[in-house]
Amino acid sequence: MLHCNYEEGDIVDLAERQPGYNPKSCNNSDRWWNKINIWRARLGLGLQKSIAIALFLLVWELLPRFHAIDPFFLPPFSKVLEALWALTVSGEVFKHVGISLQRAFTGFIIAIIFSIPLGIIMGWFQKFEGIVDPLLQIFRNTSALALFPVFILVFGLGEISKTAIILWGAIWPTLLNTIGGVKSVEPLLIKSANSMGISQFNLFRKVILPAATPSILTGLRLSATHSVLVLVAAEMLGANAGLGFLIFYSEQKYAIPEMYVGIISISLLGFTVNYLLVALEKRFTRWKEQYHNY
């Protein structure tokens, strides 16, 4: 069966791409069946991806119920949902999520502003990279958590120290991927552009940046993940709000279901940020997929 008009990204029959196919010849009924088949395929794909999560949650629910694991340390998932509902109704979970998002976003944005320009410069000017790279490698291999006491001593227990530790953890993936993306630009593209008398500014804008964009976006995804991970440790000390504080404080007062609410919230936050950045990456690198299809 030949399907009718489809939009970009739809799941379609390969026969549509064959010579002689005329989408205008299809009637409205065929178009509706086409959309129904698309949604059925998407629903089936979504259910397939949810099987592992559903099995994990089922095991989580059953093991404490049958005392295969001490329910005090790992309460059933239904108990965690009850705690999540209570925190949602009281509005407490939204307060912690909002504060954590603000801290992670601030550190992430500062990391982007610093790392992308520096990465472009280091990737393009090899002499500058040769001078800075040894120091960069030392800093990159210094754990953000190991430096946390230093940031507390320098900046105190306020928001600046938390933003600084998130910045330190988030800066390196974007910086390194930007350097790698600029250095991996096809030399033939640069030679071709120079042969047409392009200026250095337009060379960066029309050749270097578009070619390095996939690597930069991959670095942004990794930086966003690092900012969420480091955020938890930053909020466990010297904070009175945030998801890291919720996890640590709940563990201290043995409110174990609330502790797992904080852990799940962190996981969902990281998953959502990664999903949004993947969608952004697909949108900005659509030209690359079209190029490989030729």
C-alpha positions in Angstrom: 0.0 0.0 0.0 1.3 3.4 -1.0 0.9 6.1 1.7 0.2 9.7 0.8 1.8 13.1 1.6 4.1 12.9 4.4 5.9 15.5 6.5 9.6 15.6 7.3 10.5 13.0 9.8 7.5 10.8 9.2 7.8 7.1 8.9 6.8 6.3 5.3 6.9 3.4 2.8 9.9 3.3 0.6 7.6 2.9 -2.4 6.7 6.5 -2.1 10.2 7.4 -3.2 9.9 5.3 -6.4 9.5 6.9 -9.8 5.9 7.3 -10.9 4.5 7.9 -7.4 2.1 10.8 -7.4 0.9 11.9 -3.9 -1.8 14.1 -5.4 -3.6 11.0 -6.6 -4.3 9.8 -3.0 -7.6 10.6 -1.5 -8.4 11.9 2.0 -9.0 8.4 3.3 -5.6 7.3 2.4 -4.1 10.3 4.0 -5.9 9.6 7.3 -4.7 6.0 7.1 -1.2 7.2 6.5 -1.3 9.4 9.7 -2.8 6.6 11.7 0.0 4.2 10.6 2.6 6.8 11.5 1.2 7.2 15.0 0.9 3.5 15.5 4.6 3.1 14.6 5.6 5.8 17.0 3.4 4.3 19.7 4.9 0.9 19.2 8.5 2.4 19.3 7.6 4.2 22.5 6.2 1.1 24.2 9.3 -0.9 23.1 11.6 1.7 24.7 9.5 1.6 27.9 9.7 -2.2 28.5 13.1 -2.1 30.4 11.9 0.8 32.6 8.7 -1.0 33.4 10.5 -4.2 34.3 12.9 -2.2 36.5 10.1 -0.5 38.4 8.3 -3.9 38.8 11.4 -5.5 40.3 11.8 -2.4 42.6 8.3 -2.8 43.8 8.4 -6.6 44.4 11.8 -7.1 46.0 11.0 -5.0 49.1 7.4 -6.3 49.2 8.7 -9.9 49.6 11.6 -8.8 51.9 14.3 -9.8 49.5 15.7 -6.4 50.3 15.2 -4.5 53.5 12.3 -2.2 52.8 13.7 0.4 55.2 16.7 1.0 52.9 14.8 0.4 49.7 11.1 1.1 50.1 8.7 -0.1 47.4 8.3 2.2 44.5 4.7 2.8 45.4 5.9 4.3 48.7 8.3 6.6 46.8 5.3 7.7 44.6 3.4 8.5 47.8 6.2 10.6 49.1 6.5 12.3 45.6 2.8 13.1 45.7 3.0 14.6 49.2 6.0 16.8 48.2 4.2 17.8 45.1 1.0 18.8 46.9 3.0 20.8 49.4 5.0 22.5 46.6 8.3 21.6 48.2 9.6 19.5 45.3 9.0 22.4 42.9 11.0 24.7 45.1 14.0 22.3 45.2 13.8 21.7 41.4 13.6 25.4 40.6 16.6 26.3 42.7 18.7 23.4 41.3 17.8 24.4 37.8 18.8 28.0 38.4 22.2 26.9 39.8 22.9 24.4 37.1 21.8 26.7 34.3 23.9 29.6 35.6 27.1 27.5 35.7 26.3 25.9 32.4 25.8 29.2 30.6 29.0 30.7 32.0 30.8 27.5 30.9 29.5 27.9 27.3 30.4 31.6 27.1 34.0 30.8 28.2 34.7 27.4 26.5 33.4 27.9 23.0 35.4 31.0 22.1 38.5 29.6 23.8 38.0 26.2 22.1 37.8 27.9 18.7 41.0 29.9 19.3 42.9 26.9 20.5 41.6 24.7 17.7 42.6 27.3 15.0 45.9 28.7 16.4 48.1 25.7 17.0 50.9 27.7 18.6 48.5 29.0 21.2 47.2 25.5 21.8 50.8 24.2 22.3 51.4 26.8 25.0 48.1 26.4 26.9 47.5 22.6 26.4 49.8 21.4 29.2 48.0 23.6 31.8 44.7 22.7 30.3 45.4 19.0 30.7 46.4 19.5 34.4 43.2 21.4 35.1 41.0 18.9 33.1 42.2 16.0 35.2 41.6 17.7 38.5 38.3 16.6 40.0 35.7 19.2 40.6 34.8 17.5 43.9 38.5 17.6 45.0 38.4 21.4 44.4 35.1 21.9 46.3 36.9 22.7 49.6 39.0 25.3 47.8 36.0 27.0 46.3 34.4 27.1 49.8 37.5 28.7 51.3 37.8 31.3 48.5 34.1 32.1 47.9 32.4 30.9 51.1 29.3 28.8 51.5 27.1 31.0 49.3 25.9 30.7 45.8 29.2 31.7 44.2 31.0 28.6 45.4 28.2 26.4 44.1 28.2 28.1 40.7 32.0 27.9 40.5 32.1 24.1 41.1 29.4 23.6 38.5 31.3 25.8 36.1 34.4 23.8 36.7 32.7 20.5 36.0 30.8 21.7 32.9 33.5 23.6 31.1 35.8 20.8 29.9 33.5 18.7 27.7 32.5 21.7 25.6 36.0 23.1 25.5 37.6 19.8 24.4 34.9 19.0 21.8 35.1 22.5 20.4 38.9 22.2 20.0 38.4 18.8 18.3 35.6 20.0 16.1 37.7 23.0 14.8 40.8 20.8 14.2 38.8 18.2 12.4 37.4 20.5 9.7 38.1 19.1 6.3 41.2 20.9 4.9 39.8 20.7 1.4 36.9 23.0 2.5 39.3 25.5 3.9 41.5 25.5 0.8 38.5 25.8 -1.5 37.2 28.8 0.5 40.6 30.5 0.5 40.9 30.0 -3.2 37.8 32.0 -3.7 39.3 34.9 -1.7 37.1 34.6 1.4 38.0 36.8 4.4 39.1 35.2 7.7 35.8 36.4 9.4 33.6 34.7 6.7 35.9 31.6 6.8 35.1 31.2 10.5 31.4 32.1 10.0 30.6 30.0 6.9 33.1 27.2 7.0 34.7 26.5 10.4 31.7 27.0 12.7 29.2 25.0 10.6 31.6 22.1 10.3 32.5 22.2 14.0 28.9 22.5 15.1 28.2 18.8 15.6 31.2 18.4 17.9 30.3 21.5 19.8 26.7 20.3 20.3 28.0 17.0 21.6 30.2 18.9 24.1 27.2 20.9 25.2 25.2 17.7 26.0 28.1 16.3 28.0 28.6 19.6 29.8 24.9 19.8 30.7 25.1 16.2 32.1 28.2 17.2 34.1 26.5 20.3 35.5 23.6 18.2 36.9 25.9 15.6 38.4 28.2 18.1 40.1 25.1 20.0 41.2 24.2 17.2 43.6 27.5 17.3 45.4 27.5 21.2 45.5 24.1 21.2 47.2 24.9 18.7 49.8 27.2 21.1 51.7 26.3 24.6 52.7 22.8 24.6 51.1 19.4 24.9 52.5 17.4 24.1 49.3 17.9 22.2 46.1 17.6 18.5 45.1 21.1 17.7 46.4 20.0 19.2 49.8 16.8 17.3 49.7 18.7 14.0 49.2 21.2 14.7 51.9 18.8 16.1 54.4 16.3 13.2 53.9 19.1 10.7 54.4 20.1 12.4 57.6 16.6 12.3 59.1 16.0 8.7 57.7 13.2 9.9 55.5 14.2 7.3 52.9 11.2 7.6 50.5 11.8 11.4 50.3 15.5 10.7 49.6 14.6 8.5 46.6 12.2 11.3 45.4 15.2 13.6 45.2 17.3 11.0 43.4 14.5 10.3 40.8 14.0 14.1 40.4 17.7 14.5 39.6 17.5 11.6 37.1 14.4 13.1 35.4 16.0 16.5 35.3 19.2 15.1 33.6 17.1 13.1 31.2 14.9 16.1 30.2 18.0 18.3 29.6 19.7 15.6 27.5 16.5 15.1 25.4 16.1 18.8 24.7 19.8 19.1 23.7 19.5 16.0 21.4 16.5 17.6 19.7 18.5 20.8 19.3 21.5 18.9 17.9 19.3 17.2 15.3 17.8 20.5 14.3 21.1 22.2 13.8 22.8 19.2 12.1 20.0 18.3 9.8 22.2 19.5 6.9 24.7 16.8 7.8 22.1 14.0 7.5 21.0 15.4 4.2 24.6 15.5 3.0 25.2 11.8 3.9 22.0 10.8 2.1 23.4 11.9 -1.3 
